[in-house]
Amino acid sequence: MLTKAHIESVVRGALAEDAPWGDITSELAIPETATLATRLVAREPGVFAGGDVVAETFRQVDERVQLADLLADGTRFAAGDTLARIEGPARGVLTGERVALNFAQRMSGIATLTSEFVDAVAHTSARIADTRKTTPGLRALEKHAVRAGGGSNHRFGLSDAIMIKDNHLAALGAIDDATTTAALRRLRAEAGHTVSIIVEIDRLDQLDAVLEAGPTGVLLDNFSTDDLSLAVARVAGRAVTEASGGVHLGSVAAIAETGVDVIAVGLLTHGARALDLGLDAE
């Protein structure tokens, strides 16, 4: 969850990076009494995200900078639309401009790409979810942007849920069906009933041994759509089914139509491009 404290911390770091000893251009070239009125303008259509981060950026630079008509996160917009009006001391507006735009462009790009995936599977019951393939230090912002685009969040980090992958099974000594089931049952007993356990498999013949252990979910990695359909039928509601691996806009609808509950898409965060937004003086 994106908290006020996290926004303040991330913005503080970004401003320290961009203007560690102040904005010498604005401080030397712009009179202290000058004011500036600007508009945050969309150069292309998309879905907005990052409003609170933009507001916090200007607040930290100069509390006298005022924002009005700020678009709500999750709102779709067209090219040419005004997403916010920003007005106040010119030095403050100019110093905060790039950092605010970087955040808004990045987060809106993620929200926009997510919305395209969500729209592509709208005729099914599948949910589009993100992954941990995020920019270090910006995970909360990027996962918030996924939600703004209509997607769902997978686990935030390693502390949230148990996810067993092939290397975990190898480390547990799971070398065949019997040892896999036994290892997962031991894990279930150790973890307790309140902790989610998701097990990743990459072959259909691994499924029965995993299901015997009663996992919360089964992640079907790089399965063909035919095998996804077979896996969903075999699971028969006993666990949440999740598809992952190489998902893109051209393939996501067919994956969703197999009946999987969740489709994990790393591309939402590691592959989204920054949306083209600008700050125009009025």
C-alpha positions in Angstrom: 0.0 0.0 0.0 1.2 3.5 -0.9 1.4 5.5 2.3 2.0 9.2 3.0 5.2 8.4 4.8 6.5 6.4 1.8 5.6 9.1 -0.7 7.4 11.7 1.5 10.5 9.5 1.6 10.7 8.7 -2.1 10.1 12.3 -3.1 12.7 13.5 -0.6 15.2 11.2 -2.2 14.3 12.2 -5.7 14.7 15.9 -4.9 18.0 15.3 -3.2 19.2 13.6 -6.3 18.0 16.3 -8.7 18.9 19.4 -6.6 21.4 18.3 -3.9 22.6 21.9 -3.3 19.6 23.8 -4.7 18.4 24.8 -8.2 21.2 27.2 -9.2 19.4 28.1 -12.5 16.2 29.2 -10.9 17.9 30.8 -7.9 20.2 32.9 -10.1 18.0 33.6 -13.1 14.5 34.0 -11.6 13.5 36.8 -9.3 12.4 35.7 -5.9 9.1 37.5 -6.3 8.2 36.0 -9.7 5.2 33.7 -9.9 4.3 31.1 -12.6 1.0 29.5 -13.6 1.3 26.1 -15.4 -0.8 23.2 -16.6 0.2 19.5 -16.4 -0.8 18.5 -19.9 -1.2 15.1 -21.6 0.6 14.8 -25.0 -1.1 11.4 -25.6 -4.1 9.5 -24.2 -3.7 7.3 -21.1 -4.7 6.6 -17.5 -3.5 8.9 -14.8 -1.5 7.8 -11.7 0.7 9.7 -9.3 -1.3 12.6 -8.2 -0.4 12.4 -4.6 3.3 12.1 -5.5 3.1 15.2 -7.8 1.5 17.2 -5.0 4.1 16.1 -2.4 6.9 17.0 -4.8 5.8 20.7 -5.0 4.9 20.7 -1.3 8.5 19.7 -0.4 10.0 22.3 -2.8 7.8 25.2 -1.7 4.6 24.9 0.3 3.3 28.1 -1.4 2.9 26.2 -4.7 -0.7 25.4 -5.2 -2.3 22.6 -7.2 -5.9 22.7 -8.5 -8.0 20.4 -10.7 -5.7 17.5 -10.1 -7.0 14.4 -11.9 -7.9 11.5 -9.7 -5.7 8.4 -10.1 -7.3 5.8 -12.4 -9.0 8.5 -14.6 -8.7 8.1 -18.3 -7.7 11.2 -20.3 -7.2 12.2 -23.9 -4.3 14.0 -25.6 -4.4 17.7 -24.8 -6.3 17.3 -21.5 -5.2 19.3 -18.5 -4.4 16.9 -15.7 -3.6 19.6 -13.0 -3.0 23.3 -12.7 0.1 24.3 -10.7 0.7 27.9 -9.7 3.0 29.7 -7.2 6.5 31.0 -6.8 8.2 30.5 -10.1 11.4 29.1 -8.5 9.4 26.4 -6.7 7.4 25.4 -9.7 10.5 25.2 -11.9 12.6 23.3 -9.3 9.9 20.7 -8.8 8.9 20.4 -12.5 11.2 17.5 -13.6 10.8 15.3 -10.5 7.0 15.7 -10.5 6.9 14.9 -14.3 9.2 11.9 -13.9 6.9 10.4 -11.3 3.7 11.2 -13.1 5.0 9.9 -16.5 6.3 6.7 -15.0 3.3 5.9 -12.9 0.8 6.9 -15.6 2.7 4.8 -18.1 2.3 1.7 -15.9 -1.4 2.5 -15.3 -2.0 2.9 -19.0 -0.3 -0.3 -19.9 -2.2 -2.2 -17.1 -5.5 -0.8 -18.4 -4.8 -2.3 -21.8 -4.2 -5.7 -20.3 -7.3 -5.4 -18.2 -9.4 -4.4 -21.2 -8.1 -7.3 -23.2 -9.4 -9.9 -20.6 -12.6 -8.0 -19.7 -14.7 -10.8 -21.3 -13.3 -13.3 -18.8 -13.1 -13.6 -15.0 -9.3 -13.5 -15.0 -7.5 -10.9 -13.0 -4.3 -9.1 -14.2 -1.7 -8.9 -11.5 1.8 -7.5 -11.3 5.0 -9.1 -10.1 8.1 -8.2 -8.0 9.9 -7.1 -11.2 9.8 -3.5 -10.1 12.3 -0.6 -9.9 14.2 -0.9 -6.6 12.9 1.7 -4.2 9.8 2.5 -6.3 7.8 -0.7 -5.8 5.0 0.9 -3.8 4.6 3.6 -6.4 4.6 1.1 -9.3 2.2 -1.3 -7.6 -0.1 1.6 -6.8 0.0 2.5 -10.5 -1.0 -1.0 -11.4 -4.1 -0.7 -9.2 -4.9 2.7 -10.8 -4.9 0.9 -14.2 -7.4 -1.7 -12.9 -5.0 -4.4 -12.1 -4.3 -6.4 -8.9 -1.3 -6.6 -6.8 0.6 -9.9 -6.3 2.6 -10.2 -3.1 4.4 -7.0 -2.3 7.6 -8.8 -1.1 9.1 -11.9 0.2 7.5 -11.4 3.6 3.9 -11.5 2.4 3.4 -15.1 1.3 5.2 -18.3 0.6 6.0 -19.0 -3.0 7.8 -22.2 -3.8 9.7 -22.4 -7.1 11.8 -25.1 -8.6 15.0 -24.1 -6.8 13.1 -24.2 -3.5 11.8 -27.7 -4.2 15.4 -28.8 -5.0 16.6 -27.3 -1.8 13.8 -29.1 0.1 15.0 -32.4 -1.5 11.8 -32.8 -3.6 13.1 -35.2 -6.3 9.8 -37.0 -7.2 6.1 -36.8 -6.6 6.2 -38.4 -3.1 9.0 -36.2 -1.8 7.4 -33.1 -3.3 4.1 -33.8 -1.6 5.8 -34.6 1.7 8.0 -31.5 1.6 5.0 -29.2 0.9 2.9 -30.9 3.6 5.7 -30.2 6.1 5.8 -26.6 5.0 2.0 -26.3 5.4 2.3 -27.6 8.9 5.2 -25.3 9.8 3.6 -22.2 8.3 0.2 -22.5 9.8 -3.3 -22.1 8.2 -3.2 -18.3 7.9 -0.2 -18.2 5.5 -0.8 -18.5 1.7 1.4 -21.1 0.0 1.7 -20.8 -3.8 3.7 -23.4 -5.7 5.1 -22.8 -9.1 5.3 -25.7 -11.6 6.4 -25.7 -15.3 5.0 -29.1 -16.3 1.6 -30.6 -16.2 2.9 -33.8 -14.7 3.9 -32.0 -11.5 0.4 -30.8 -10.7 -1.1 -33.8 -8.9 1.8 -34.1 -6.4 1.4 -30.4 -5.6 -2.3 -30.5 -5.2 -2.0 -33.4 -2.8 -0.4 -31.0 -0.3 -3.3 -28.6 -0.4 -1.6 -25.3 -1.5 -3.4 -22.0 -1.6 -2.5 -21.5 -5.2 -0.7 -23.1 -8.2 1.4 -20.9 -10.5 1.5 -22.4 -14.0 4.7 -21.1 -15.5 5.1 -20.9 -19.3 2.3 -23.4 -20.0 0.7 -23.6 -23.4 -3.0 -22.6 -23.5 -3.9 -26.3 -24.0 -2.0 -27.3 -20.9 -3.5 -24.3 -19.0 -7.0 -25.5 -19.8 -6.1 -29.0 -18.7 -4.6 -27.8 -15.5 -7.6 -25.6 -14.6 -9.9 -28.5 -15.1 -7.7 -30.8 -13.0 -7.4 -28.2 -10.2 -11.2 -27.9 -10.2 -11.4 -25.0 -7.8 -9.1 -26.6 -5.1 -6.6 -23.8 -5.4 -6.2 -20.5 -7.2 -4.7 -21.0 -10.6 -2.2 -18.4 -11.9 -0.6 -18.2 -15.3 2.8 -16.5 -15.8 5.7 -16.3 -18.2 6.1 -14.3 -21.4 2.6 -12.8 -21.2 2.0 -10.0 -23.7 -1.0 -8.1 -25.1 -1.2 -10.4 -28.1 -1.4 -13.5 -25.9 -3.2 -12.5 -22.8 -6.8 -12.9 -24.0 -6.2 -16.5 -25.0 -4.6 -17.2 -21.7 -7.5 -15.7 -19.8 -10.0 -17.8 -21.8 -8.4 -21.0 -20.4 -10.2 -20.2 -17.1 -7.2 -19.3 -15.0 -8.0 -17.0 -12.0 -4.9 -14.8 -12.2 -2.4 -13.8 -14.9 0.9 -12.4 -13.6 2.4 -9.9 -16.0 5.9 -8.7 -15.2 5.7 -6.4 -18.3 3.3 -4.1 -16.4 6.2 -2.6 -14.4 9.5 -3.6 -16.0 8.2 -3.0 -19.6 6.0 0.1 -19.3 7.3 3.2 -21.0 6.9 6.6 -19.5 3.8 8.4 -20.8 4.4 11.8 -22.6 3.2 14.5 -20.2 4.4 18.1 -20.0 4.2 21.2 -17.8 3.2 24.2 -19.9 3.3 27.8 -18.7 0.0 29.6 -19.1 
